[in-house]
Amino acid sequence: MVMCGCITMKAYVQVSLDSAREKEVLEKLQSLPEVIDVHILFGEWDMIAKIDLPNPEELGSFVIDKIRSLPGVKLTSTMVIAK
């Protein structure tokens, strides 16, 4: 979790993966300090992560550079938390 004493932006990121990559991607996401929580799912999406970042620009960079770049990640969908 980002700890700066300021207002932060939280979001859920749904992740679609190539087959048999769940454990590998789960472990990688769990190691990132911006990831508050992450779970493997059954259904249309394979995984969901709750993330915390300071602003929209860093949120976008994080999703592109840290999540979409992981081997096995096919698709993401980001939902910013309103309240």
N, CA and C atoms as an extended XYZ file, in Angstrom:
249
Properties=species:S:1:pos:R:3:atomname:S:1:resname:S:1:resid:I:1 pbc="F F F"
N         0.836       -1.167        0.000 N   MET     1
C         0.000        0.000        0.000 CA  MET     1
C         0.885        1.236        0.000 C   MET     1
N         0.517        2.249       -0.749 N   VAL     2
C         1.259        3.495       -0.827 CA  VAL     2
C         1.007        4.275        0.448 C   VAL     2
N         2.061        4.646        1.157 N   MET     3
C         1.919        5.384        2.405 CA  MET     3
C         2.622        6.732        2.250 C   MET     3
N         1.835        7.782        2.042 N   CYS     4
C         2.455        9.092        1.872 CA  CYS     4
C         1.731       10.170        2.668 C   CYS     4
N         0.681        9.804        3.413 N   GLY     5
C        -0.067       10.796        4.163 CA  GLY     5
C        -0.958       11.644        3.273 C   GLY     5
N        -1.192       11.215        2.050 N   CYS     6
C        -2.006       11.982        1.113 CA  CYS     6
C        -3.144       11.119        0.584 C   CYS     6
N        -4.040       11.732       -0.128 N   ILE     7
C        -5.142       10.995       -0.738 CA  ILE     7
C        -4.580       10.148       -1.876 C   ILE     7
N        -5.032        8.918       -1.957 N   THR     8
C        -4.551        8.027       -3.011 CA  THR     8
C        -5.724        7.546       -3.863 C   THR     8
N        -5.402        6.915       -4.955 N   MET     9
C        -6.397        6.382       -5.878 CA  MET     9
C        -6.354        4.866       -5.811 C   MET     9
N        -7.492        4.277       -5.463 N   LYS    10
C        -7.585        2.823       -5.408 CA  LYS    10
C        -8.376        2.322       -6.620 C   LYS    10
N        -8.025        1.139       -7.083 N   ALA    11
C        -8.704        0.559       -8.242 CA  ALA    11
C        -8.628       -0.954       -8.170 C   ALA    11
N        -9.588       -1.595       -8.847 N   TYR    12
C        -9.543       -3.034       -9.064 CA  TYR    12
C        -9.096       -3.267      -10.500 C   TYR    12
N        -8.198       -4.225      -10.684 N   VAL    13
C        -7.747       -4.592      -12.022 CA  VAL    13
C        -8.082       -6.068      -12.230 C   VAL    13
N        -8.949       -6.320      -13.196 N   GLN    14
C        -9.261       -7.695      -13.592 CA  GLN    14
C        -8.229       -8.123      -14.635 C   GLN    14
N        -7.796       -9.375      -14.539 N   VAL    15
C        -6.721       -9.851      -15.399 CA  VAL    15
C        -7.133      -11.166      -16.057 C   VAL    15
N        -6.943      -11.256      -17.370 N   SER    16
C        -7.131      -12.488      -18.123 CA  SER    16
C        -5.744      -13.045      -18.445 C   SER    16
N        -5.572      -14.357      -18.222 N   LEU    17
C        -4.253      -14.982      -18.351 CA  LEU    17
C        -4.247      -16.122      -19.355 C   LEU    17
N        -3.048      -16.430      -19.852 N   ASP    18
C        -2.844      -17.663      -20.596 CA  ASP    18
C        -3.026      -18.823      -19.620 C   ASP    18
N        -3.347      -19.990      -20.123 N   SER    19
C        -3.554      -21.168      -19.283 CA  SER    19
C        -2.338      -21.463      -18.408 C   SER    19
N        -2.631      -21.890      -17.188 N   ALA    20
C        -1.624      -22.374      -16.231 CA  ALA    20
C        -0.610      -21.320      -15.790 C   ALA    20
N        -0.967      -20.043      -15.838 N   ARG    21
C        -0.042      -18.995      -15.386 CA  ARG    21
C        -0.505      -18.345      -14.076 C   ARG    21
N        -1.598      -18.835      -13.493 N   GLU    22
C        -2.203      -18.189      -12.327 CA  GLU    22
C        -1.241      -18.058      -11.149 C   GLU    22
N        -0.612      -19.139      -10.757 N   LYS    23
C         0.265      -19.097       -9.575 CA  LYS    23
C         1.441      -18.159       -9.774 C   LYS    23
N         2.033      -18.208      -10.948 N   GLU    24
C         3.186      -17.358      -11.265 CA  GLU    24
C         2.811      -15.877      -11.194 C   GLU    24
N         1.703      -15.516      -11.831 N   VAL    25
C         1.270      -14.115      -11.847 CA  VAL    25
C         0.803      -13.683      -10.454 C   VAL    25
N         0.104      -14.552       -9.740 N   LEU    26
C        -0.329      -14.248       -8.378 CA  LEU    26
C         0.862      -13.906       -7.490 C   LEU    26
N         1.893      -14.717       -7.521 N   GLU    27
C         3.083      -14.470       -6.705 CA  GLU    27
C         3.756      -13.152       -7.076 C   GLU    27
N         3.841      -12.865       -8.360 N   LYS    28
C         4.473      -11.611       -8.799 CA  LYS    28
C         3.660      -10.409       -8.317 C   LYS    28
N         2.338      -10.464       -8.481 N   LEU    29
C         1.505       -9.340       -8.045 CA  LEU    29
C         1.558       -9.170       -6.530 C   LEU    29
N         1.578      -10.266       -5.781 N   GLN    30
C         1.657      -10.181       -4.326 CA  GLN    30
C         2.948       -9.517       -3.863 C   GLN    30
N         3.983       -9.573       -4.661 N   SER    31
C         5.277       -8.993       -4.280 CA  SER    31
C         5.351       -7.481       -4.517 C   SER    31
N         4.377       -6.919       -5.218 N   LEU    32
C         4.399       -5.487       -5.535 CA  LEU    32
C         3.743       -4.686       -4.412 C   LEU    32
N         4.416       -3.655       -3.887 N   PRO    33
C         3.867       -2.896       -2.757 CA  PRO    33
C         2.578       -2.140       -3.075 C   PRO    33
N         2.323       -1.847       -4.328 N   GLU    34
C         1.106       -1.132       -4.715 CA  GLU    34
C        -0.135       -2.021       -4.685 C   GLU    34
N         0.066       -3.331       -4.671 N   VAL    35
C        -1.042       -4.284       -4.675 CA  VAL    35
C        -1.487       -4.529       -3.234 C   VAL    35
N        -2.727       -4.147       -2.938 N   ILE    36
C        -3.294       -4.327       -1.608 CA  ILE    36
C        -3.743       -5.767       -1.412 C   ILE    36
N        -4.359       -6.328       -2.434 N   ASP    37
C        -4.921       -7.674       -2.354 CA  ASP    37
C        -5.040       -8.228       -3.770 C   ASP    37
N        -4.938       -9.543       -3.909 N   VAL    38
C        -5.075      -10.177       -5.225 CA  VAL    38
C        -5.650      -11.585       -5.037 C   VAL    38
N        -6.555      -11.975       -5.949 N   HIS    39
C        -7.221      -13.268       -5.853 CA  HIS    39
C        -7.346      -13.913       -7.232 C   HIS    39
N        -7.266      -15.251       -7.257 N   ILE    40
C        -7.564      -16.026       -8.450 CA  ILE    40
C        -9.081      -16.219       -8.498 C   ILE    40
N        -9.664      -16.092       -9.680 N   LEU    41
C       -11.112      -16.194       -9.867 CA  LEU    41
C       -11.471      -17.349      -10.793 C   LEU    41
N       -12.738      -17.757      -10.721 N   PHE    42
C       -13.332      -18.640      -11.726 CA  PHE    42
C       -14.313      -17.779      -12.509 C   PHE    42
N       -14.355      -17.923      -13.815 N   GLY    43
C       -15.285      -17.142      -14.622 CA  GLY    43
C       -14.582      -16.464      -15.776 C   GLY    43
N       -15.157      -15.356      -16.219 N   GLU    44
C       -14.639      -14.633      -17.381 CA  GLU    44
C       -13.218      -14.117      -17.150 C   GLU    44
N       -12.923      -13.659      -15.937 N   TRP    45
C       -11.598      -13.144      -15.585 CA  TRP    45
C       -10.888      -14.172      -14.711 C   TRP    45
N        -9.575      -14.236      -14.823 N   ASP    46
C        -8.788      -15.212      -14.075 CA  ASP    46
C        -8.290      -14.696      -12.733 C   ASP    46
N        -8.200      -13.373      -12.593 N   MET    47
C        -7.611      -12.794      -11.399 CA  MET    47
C        -8.146      -11.387      -11.203 C   MET    47
N        -8.171      -10.936       -9.928 N   ILE    48
C        -8.509       -9.548       -9.637 CA  ILE    48
C        -7.530       -9.040       -8.582 C   ILE    48
N        -7.035       -7.823       -8.795 N   ALA    49
C        -6.098       -7.201       -7.857 CA  ALA    49
C        -6.640       -5.834       -7.449 C   ALA    49
N        -6.518       -5.527       -6.173 N   LYS    50
C        -6.847       -4.190       -5.678 CA  LYS    50
C        -5.525       -3.452       -5.518 C   LYS    50
N        -5.437       -2.281       -6.151 N   ILE    51
C        -4.183       -1.525       -6.122 CA  ILE    51
C        -4.417       -0.132       -5.567 C   ILE    51
N        -3.343        0.487       -5.086 N   ASP    52
C        -3.391        1.808       -4.475 CA  ASP    52
C        -2.219        2.621       -5.008 C   ASP    52
N        -2.542        3.719       -5.686 N   LEU    53
C        -1.519        4.584       -6.274 CA  LEU    53
C        -1.892        6.046       -6.044 C   LEU    53
N        -0.925        6.962       -6.154 N   PRO    54
C        -1.186        8.362       -5.827 CA  PRO    54
C        -2.085        9.126       -6.803 C   PRO    54
N        -2.087        8.758       -8.084 N   ASN    55
C        -2.832        9.565       -9.060 CA  ASN    55
C        -3.107        8.755      -10.326 C   ASN    55
N        -3.965        9.279      -11.215 N   PRO    56
C        -4.320        8.540      -12.440 CA  PRO    56
C        -3.135        8.220      -13.342 C   PRO    56
N        -2.171        9.116      -13.422 N   GLU    57
C        -1.017        8.874      -14.289 CA  GLU    57
C        -0.214        7.670      -13.809 C   GLU    57
N         0.005        7.598      -12.487 N   GLU    58
C         0.757        6.466      -11.945 CA  GLU    58
C        -0.045        5.175      -12.023 C   GLU    58
N        -1.362        5.285      -11.898 N   LEU    59
C        -2.232        4.118      -12.060 CA  LEU    59
C        -2.066        3.539      -13.468 C   LEU    59
N        -2.153        4.397      -14.473 N   GLY    60
C        -1.992        3.947      -15.855 CA  GLY    60
C        -0.633        3.328      -16.107 C   GLY    60
N         0.404        3.976      -15.616 N   SER    61
C         1.761        3.447      -15.797 CA  SER    61
C         1.930        2.103      -15.104 C   SER    61
N         1.359        1.982      -13.909 N   PHE    62
C         1.469        0.728      -13.166 CA  PHE    62
C         0.807       -0.418      -13.919 C   PHE    62
N        -0.400       -0.194      -14.401 N   VAL    63
C        -1.121       -1.249      -15.119 CA  VAL    63
C        -0.348       -1.653      -16.375 C   VAL    63
N         0.136       -0.671      -17.120 N   ILE    64
C         0.856       -0.971      -18.362 CA  ILE    64
C         2.217       -1.600      -18.091 C   ILE    64
N         2.992       -0.994      -17.196 N   ASP    65
C         4.379       -1.419      -16.994 CA  ASP    65
C         4.541       -2.619      -16.059 C   ASP    65
N         3.666       -2.750      -15.067 N   LYS    66
C         3.853       -3.792      -14.048 CA  LYS    66
C         2.889       -4.967      -14.182 C   LYS    66
N         1.700       -4.747      -14.742 N   ILE    67
C         0.745       -5.852      -14.857 CA  ILE    67
C         0.693       -6.385      -16.283 C   ILE    67
N         0.413       -5.527      -17.249 N   ARG    68
C         0.296       -6.002      -18.643 CA  ARG    68
C         1.592       -6.568      -19.184 C   ARG    68
N         2.715       -6.166      -18.614 N   SER    69
C         4.013       -6.644      -19.104 CA  SER    69
C         4.387       -8.016      -18.557 C   SER    69
N         3.633       -8.536      -17.583 N   LEU    70
C         3.946       -9.845      -17.013 CA  LEU    70
C         3.708      -10.955      -18.037 C   LEU    70
N         4.600      -11.929      -18.111 N   PRO    71
C         4.381      -13.061      -19.006 CA  PRO    71
C         3.083      -13.775      -18.646 C   PRO    71
N         2.261      -14.042      -19.645 N   GLY    72
C         1.009      -14.742      -19.439 CA  GLY    72
C        -0.217      -13.856      -19.356 C   GLY    72
N        -0.020      -12.545      -19.161 N   VAL    73
C        -1.163      -11.626      -19.086 CA  VAL    73
C        -1.632      -11.328      -20.502 C   VAL    73
N        -2.922      -11.594      -20.768 N   LYS    74
C        -3.500      -11.360      -22.095 CA  LYS    74
C        -4.276      -10.047      -22.157 C   LYS    74
N        -5.005       -9.721      -21.083 N   LEU    75
C        -5.942       -8.601      -21.108 CA  LEU    75
C        -6.175       -8.106      -19.687 C   LEU    75
N        -6.389       -6.790      -19.540 N   THR    76
C        -6.750       -6.242      -18.237 CA  THR    76
C        -7.945       -5.304      -18.404 C   THR    76
N        -8.665       -5.122      -17.301 N   SER    77
C        -9.744       -4.148      -17.228 CA  SER    77
C        -9.638       -3.465      -15.872 C   SER    77
N        -9.523       -2.137      -15.867 N   THR    78
C        -9.321       -1.388      -14.635 CA  THR    78
C       -10.580       -0.648      -14.249 C   THR    78
N       -10.962       -0.774      -12.986 N   MET    79
C       -12.131       -0.092      -12.440 CA  MET    79
C       -11.691        0.750      -11.256 C   MET    79
N       -11.754        2.077      -11.394 N   VAL    80
C       -11.374        2.982      -10.315 CA  VAL    80
C       -12.464        2.968       -9.257 C   VAL    80
N       -12.076        2.887       -7.996 N   ILE    81
C       -13.027        2.879       -6.888 CA  ILE    81
C       -13.498        4.303       -6.625 C   ILE    81
N       -14.830        4.506       -6.654 N   ALA    82
C       -15.397        5.828       -6.453 CA  ALA    82
C       -15.534        6.197       -4.977 C   ALA    82
N       -15.948        5.229       -4.167 N   LYS    83
C       -16.151        5.483       -2.734 CA  LYS    83
C       -15.714        4.316       -1.927 C   LYS    83
